Amino acid sequence: MLHFPLCKAEQGSRRLLSVNDLSMVQEFRPTKTVQEILVCILTIVLLLFLYTHRKDVITLLTGDDRIHATLPDFCWYGLCQCGGLCKFEWCVCLTSLPCCPKRWRGSHPIKLMGQQLGLTSRTIELSNIVVGDLPTDSYGSFYIKIECGKYPEIVSAVQEDKDPRVVHFPEVLTLRIRESMWDSLVEITVYSSYFIGVWPLCQVRLDPRAIADWAHEDEPHCTKRFAMKPEDPNREGIGETPPWISLTFGVEQADVRRLDRFHANQTMSVRIATWDRYDPVTNEPFEEQPLMAMKHRFPLVDGHGNAVQEPEESDLAWLSGMRSCLTCLYSILSFFVTLFVVGYGSFRYYVKKCYDSFETLTIAKSWKPHEFPMPTCAMRSIDAICAAKLDGTGVKPGQHICRPTDESVELTCDDPPQDRPKAFNFVLEDLGLGRNQGLPCFQDVCRYNNRIKHYDQVAFFGSIAALCFIFCCFRPLANKFMQQMTSTMQKLHNSKIHQ
């Protein structure tokens, strides 16, 4: 095998050197190595800079300063909701039975399990909010901002012209937290508002798992007073005592409508709090009425109080059904088109690799001297030599031993001079996964390749066109269709009114 440059004597159990390995050893250049090291250093510096200013980068790319997806979200969406295919709403029917305990009645069992595991959020209410000993020496206007995980910031109302020694806030703020180590700390910041601009005064960070524990405690243990850290310790007005904030943690205390256990999509109804009286139907401090009745009771108006026409509920049901059909059609088309493109592309690549292996074996039959079975290094040497001789020469099949005809390759495929080659065996060998490994080539793979290779351009451009239509054109066309149907129904409704 000395006729093949890649067939070198093996030492021990090491695999044969490839052309890339030999070229790297023979063409070592210190200047190129220094350049690669500098590129690596610059890349690391750039990554550190991007991580340090990640909020600015995310804002530049998305328009928001945070990513609203976390590891628990992927676990909840993928495992507990089957990728969004099933939300297990039918479980609510079981917990709505009269025999179910009141504290569990109407709840979602899967969601409760996710809350206990820290995969999905639970509701925590903050009430009796009082801040005191703020680091400022004059009356002012103050408000609170709360950052809670991936959710948007919560801002209280501004309390104007208040003494910084004690400031009360009347709101009951609702947080969504996870009892998980993956959830970030809850940041509560007190701001002072001036004629021009605002200034952060002090801040405290709370563990969401501790907040969940405090919310389930009884009075007075559910009320905590936390010391806050001044944002600017050198600022004038800082007193002898640290600033503080007092909070009462609770679970579904101010929400008289029980919205955490209300599933409006199933009943298509609306709950409205009655506050000072119990509704005779629900026996709760809220009334529940169908959506259509609520729309008739409270007509739709614009910002100035003028009446606004809206489609009938029956028309909305038809439009909702049509939108669901279009969404289902889009999902089916995108799934099957993507499956076909990926499947056909993978199968075409596999067939081409098998054909290339049989083509190399056909060339080896005409190589002199030769003997079979040939090792992998000899086959790869033949490929390298033929590529170096004929690439770019325009030699047609049959004019050189390195360009065999399709018929000769088919004959070799029918009666190979050694064991049938396998697809991707060279790649797997380079990865150190063993020799002569790969996917077996089926019997008529060469004839199949010769038949379908004439349609490669049609398949390629057809796949590009199908993907562009599905992912770029289908949605705008569907939205345009829905807008036209909505406009048509609105005109019919107006014509009935005028009649």
VENFEN-V637939 format. One line per field, one symbol per residue. phi: phi as a letter, one per 20 degrees, with the letter a starting at -180 (. if undefined). psi: psi as a letter, one per 20 degrees, with the letter a starting at -180 (. if undefined). Layout:
phi = ???
psi = ???
This chain:
phi = .ffdfeedffdmdffffeffffffffdfcgffffffffffffffffffffffdfffffffedncebeebcfffffffeeeclmnebdlfffffffeffffgffdfmedgfffffffenecececddclecdblffbdbfadcbdcddcmeeffdcefeeeldfffbcdcefdedddcdebfeeffeddceddedfcnccfebbcdcfffffffffeeefefedcddfdeffcfeffofeedffbcdcdebcleeefelffdddffeelccdcfdmebeffeelcfbdccgfffffffcffcefdnefcfcfffffffffffffffffffffffffffffffffffffffffffffffffffffffefcfbbdfeffffffffffffffedfnemfegnebfecfffffffffffcffbgffcfmfffffffmeoeldqefeffdffffffeeffdfffffffffffffffeddffgfffffffffffffffffffffff
psi = kiiphinqpqocjqrqqrhhgghhghkpohghggghghggghggggghghhhkhghghghhijqjqpkprghghgghggijlkjhpjkhhhhhgiiqhipqhiipjroghhgghhhijhrqrpppprlppqrlqmqjrqapqrppppnciqqqpprqpoqlqpihppqpiqoppqorpmqiiqrqopoppqpprhorrppgrqqpqphhhghghhjrrqjiipqoppqpqhnhjqqipaiqqqrppqpprolginiilhhkpnhhgilrppppifjqpphgikrlqqpqqgghhhhhnqpraijjqqpqqqqhhhhgghggghhghggggggghghggggggghgghhhgggggghghghhghhhippqqqqqprhhgghggggghhhgipjhjpqpiiqhimqrhghhhghhhmqiaqprqqjhgghhhikjrqkqapqprgkhghgghgihijggghghhggggghggihhgghgghgghgghggghhggghhhgh.
